[in-house]
């Protein structure tokens, strides 16, 4: 990147950015506006993320209009109340975290905070992948190609946001009502697929630490499962 950031950055090292970019919910500053120019700096970083065949078939839709945010937040809440498809499956959800743990209790509490205040967050972002037709995602390969472009870009945006003192969180509850969100935002439903909804705000403090995770040795498999 040749252009220096216009806004101050935290000066974090690469490993620190990668290990302290948390899902921020309680510590989003709901009172401080986020300049569009600052968000565009993070988008500039995101454009350098890996993208399948260099097709760059992703977009970010940002929402800062209060009325539109309120309606988008209502759609998200409705999706959250509907529950995730996994919750209705008889098979147990694969996880390394116990849902009886104190950590999950904290996550649930912070999610409750977001439910109450999502419409007050300065900016909402909906990452979108462009498709010729939705059937492209019917195969694992098609999904991998599409998600493998938009998700790295979104994560790069979130890392760049962290370096600039902004907090983000990856949420997907509204996708139960993806068509309703598409109608609200004027998205062509058959040619775009929404991936998430991400709140964006300055954080209350910047002293985030690495989160609790399973031992890294448990994630590595050599030659066989």
Secondary structure, 3 states (H helix, E strand, C coil): CCCCCCCCCCCCCHHHHHHHCCECCCCECCCCCCCHHHHHHHHHHHCCCCCHHHCCCEEEEEECCHHHHHHHHHHHHHHHHHCCHHHHCCCCCCCCCCCCCHHHHHHHHHHHHHHHHHHHCCEEEEEEEECCCHHHHHCHHHHHHHHHHHHHHHHHHHHHHHHCCEEECCECHHHHHHHHHHHHHCCCCCCEEECCEEEEEEECCCCCCCCCCCCHHHHCCCCCC
